[in-house]
Amino acid sequence: MKPVDFELARPATIAEALALIAGSDGSAKLMAGGQTLGPMLNLRFVQPELIVDLSRIAELARVEERSDGILLGACTPHAAIEDGRVRDVTGGMMPRVASRIAYRAVRTRGTIGGSIAHADPAADWLSCLSALGARISISGPGGRRETPLVGFVKGALETGLGSDQMIDGVMIPRLGPKARWGYHKICRKTGEFAEAIGAVVIDGDACSIVAGATSGRPAVIEVPAAEVLARPPGRQDVIAMLRAAGLEGDEYEMSIHAAAVRRAIGEAIAA
Ligand SMILES: Cc1cc2nc3c(=O)[nH]c(=O)nc-3n(C[C@H](O)[C@H](O)[C@H](O)COP(=O)(O)OP(=O)(O)OC[C@H]3O[C@@H](n4cnc5c(N)ncnc54)[C@H](O)[C@@H]3O)c2cc1C
């Protein structure tokens, strides 16, 4: 199939892009890398009258170093993170995660902001960045604000983004020098979306455990680091934690999520 006919706009600034989507009432669609939007257009899952291409907006490719972390513009491609073209403040976690997203061609065009905006539960950034405590920078008619990623993602393909707003960046907190992390993705073959993801970050006294590739938003569990380091949770412990965090599923689903999480915890502890 082919997309329906649409107009294409290529704004040079965020303000121009926002003006184009303002009042469009859902008939305009933002496009970053086009890796998800392209297939959705071809299958006519979306039939926009206007596509607003974000790729010429320099501000969306910005990198802002801050005392507590780094802000990456929304149009930063996965490959730039994989290659170290943008500074890593996560002790190697983000480059590793980026390198295992799909195939190189997808990573070259696909962007961090597009991935978060689409909010596919199996997207690697949702799990990784939830464990890292990332914040999303949102631009809209009222200006710019930052909000935690955890809470911004409401469910499968659902975020708190208004139809007149866009993601302009992602703020990634800097991990401490002794921080440890683990990331484990279970998928049938490289390049396929995951069936389960475990992401763990242990930094100082805090340990953040995330189960991703669920049927909704990632399940996020905060526990004291000492607890996990003293006695890594067993399968039943993890399943109980996941259920307490709101994750539901049959025995197979809970087992596969627990396996991904336990492998990520094991990797973090061994680091
Ligand atoms: C074959 C294939 C395999 C893949 N495998 C994986 C995988 O293993 N792991 C994984 O995590 N991902 C995977 N992906 C997804 C890919 O990584 C892209 O990140 C993802 O498609 C979205 O990024 P994009 O920049 O291409 O967004 P686009 O396709 O351009 O946009 C996606 C959606 O987000 C909206 N959008 C885009 N940018 C913004 C913005 N700044 N603000 C607000 N809304 C915005 C668009 O309107 C659209 O609705 C795969 C994709 C393909 C095609």
The ligand as an SDF file (V2000), in Angstrom:
LIG
                    3D

 53 58  0  0  0  0  0  0  0  0999 V2000
   12.6980   -2.9650   11.4560 C   0  0  0  0  0  0  0  0  0  0  0  0
   12.6510   -2.1310   12.7160 C   0  0  0  0  0  0  0  0  0  0  0  0
   13.1240   -2.7070   13.8850 C   0  0  0  0  0  0  0  0  0  0  0  0
   13.0940   -1.9570   15.0630 C   0  0  0  0  0  0  0  0  0  0  0  0
   13.5950   -2.5270   16.2050 N   0  0  0  0  0  0  0  0  0  0  0  0
   13.6410   -1.8010   17.3390 C   0  0  0  0  0  0  0  0  0  0  0  0
   14.2190   -2.3390   18.5270 C   0  0  0  0  0  0  0  0  0  0  0  0
   14.7230   -3.4620   18.5740 O   0  0  0  0  0  0  0  0  0  0  0  0
   14.2130   -1.5530   19.6280 N   0  0  0  0  0  0  0  0  0  0  0  0
   13.6890   -0.2870   19.6310 C   0  0  0  0  0  0  0  0  0  0  0  0
   13.7230    0.3840   20.6620 O   0  0  0  0  0  0  0  0  0  0  0  0
   13.1720    0.2590   18.5230 N   0  0  0  0  0  0  0  0  0  0  0  0
   13.1370   -0.4610   17.3760 C   0  0  0  0  0  0  0  0  0  0  0  0
   12.6060    0.1150   16.2480 N   0  0  0  0  0  0  0  0  0  0  0  0
   12.0800    1.5260   16.3090 C   0  0  0  0  0  0  0  0  0  0  0  0
   13.1500    2.5480   15.9430 C   0  0  0  0  0  0  0  0  0  0  0  0
   14.1920    2.3980   16.8530 O   0  0  0  0  0  0  0  0  0  0  0  0
   12.7610    4.0850   16.0530 C   0  0  0  0  0  0  0  0  0  0  0  0
   13.2370    4.6270   17.2200 O   0  0  0  0  0  0  0  0  0  0  0  0
   11.3650    4.3440   16.1290 C   0  0  0  0  0  0  0  0  0  0  0  0
   10.8610    3.8300   14.9350 O   0  0  0  0  0  0  0  0  0  0  0  0
   10.9360    5.8460   16.2370 C   0  0  0  0  0  0  0  0  0  0  0  0
   11.9180    6.7760   15.9410 O   0  0  0  0  0  0  0  0  0  0  0  0
   11.8550    7.7400   14.6740 P   0  0  0  0  0  0  0  0  0  0  0  0
   12.8110    8.8370   14.9490 O   0  0  0  0  0  0  0  0  0  0  0  0
   12.0350    6.9610   13.4360 O   0  0  0  0  0  0  0  0  0  0  0  0
   10.3640    8.3260   14.7820 O   0  0  0  0  0  0  0  0  0  0  0  0
    9.2590    8.5300   13.6380 P   0  0  0  0  0  0  0  0  0  0  0  0
    8.9870    7.2440   12.9660 O   0  0  0  0  0  0  0  0  0  0  0  0
    9.5920    9.6940   12.7930 O   0  0  0  0  0  0  0  0  0  0  0  0
    8.0120    8.9400   14.5710 O   0  0  0  0  0  0  0  0  0  0  0  0
    7.4200    7.9950   15.4230 C   0  0  0  0  0  0  0  0  0  0  0  0
    6.2390    8.6750   16.1420 C   0  0  0  0  0  0  0  0  0  0  0  0
    6.7050    9.6520   17.0490 O   0  0  0  0  0  0  0  0  0  0  0  0
    6.2250   10.9560   16.6990 C   0  0  0  0  0  0  0  0  0  0  0  0
    7.3610   11.8560   16.9170 N   0  0  0  0  0  0  0  0  0  0  0  0
    8.5840   11.7490   16.3690 C   0  0  0  0  0  0  0  0  0  0  0  0
    9.4150   12.6770   16.8970 N   0  0  0  0  0  0  0  0  0  0  0  0
    8.6740   13.3830   17.7810 C   0  0  0  0  0  0  0  0  0  0  0  0
    8.9690   14.4750   18.6630 C   0  0  0  0  0  0  0  0  0  0  0  0
   10.1910   15.0040   18.7330 N   0  0  0  0  0  0  0  0  0  0  0  0
    7.9750   14.9430   19.4530 N   0  0  0  0  0  0  0  0  0  0  0  0
    6.7360   14.3970   19.4120 C   0  0  0  0  0  0  0  0  0  0  0  0
    6.3950   13.3800   18.6010 N   0  0  0  0  0  0  0  0  0  0  0  0
    7.3670   12.8660   17.8030 C   0  0  0  0  0  0  0  0  0  0  0  0
    5.7540   10.8560   15.2580 C   0  0  0  0  0  0  0  0  0  0  0  0
    4.7040   11.7590   14.9990 O   0  0  0  0  0  0  0  0  0  0  0  0
    5.2920    9.4080   15.2010 C   0  0  0  0  0  0  0  0  0  0  0  0
    3.9930    9.3080   15.7370 O   0  0  0  0  0  0  0  0  0  0  0  0
   12.5950   -0.6050   15.0560 C   0  0  0  0  0  0  0  0  0  0  0  0
   12.1330   -0.0420   13.8620 C   0  0  0  0  0  0  0  0  0  0  0  0
   12.1550   -0.8030   12.7040 C   0  0  0  0  0  0  0  0  0  0  0  0
   11.6630   -0.1640   11.4250 C   0  0  0  0  0  0  0  0  0  0  0  0
  1  2  1  0
  2  3  1  0
  2 52  2  0
  3  4  2  0
  4  5  1  0
  4 50  1  0
  5  6  2  0
  6  7  1  0
  6 13  1  0
  7  8  2  0
  7  9  1  0
  9 10  1  0
 10 11  2  0
 10 12  1  0
 12 13  2  0
 13 14  1  0
 14 15  1  0
 14 50  1  0
 15 16  1  0
 16 17  1  0
 16 18  1  0
 18 19  1  0
 18 20  1  0
 20 21  1  0
 20 22  1  0
 22 23  1  0
 23 24  1  0
 24 25  2  0
 24 26  1  0
 24 27  1  0
 27 28  1  0
 28 29  2  0
 28 30  1  0
 28 31  1  0
 31 32  1  0
 32 33  1  0
 33 34  1  0
 33 48  1  0
 34 35  1  0
 35 36  1  0
 35 46  1  0
 36 37  1  0
 36 45  1  0
 37 38  2  0
 38 39  1  0
 39 40  1  0
 39 45  2  0
 40 41  1  0
 40 42  2  0
 42 43  1  0
 43 44  2  0
 44 45  1  0
 46 47  1  0
 46 48  1  0
 48 49  1  0
 50 51  2  0
 51 52  1  0
 52 53  1  0
M  END
$$$$
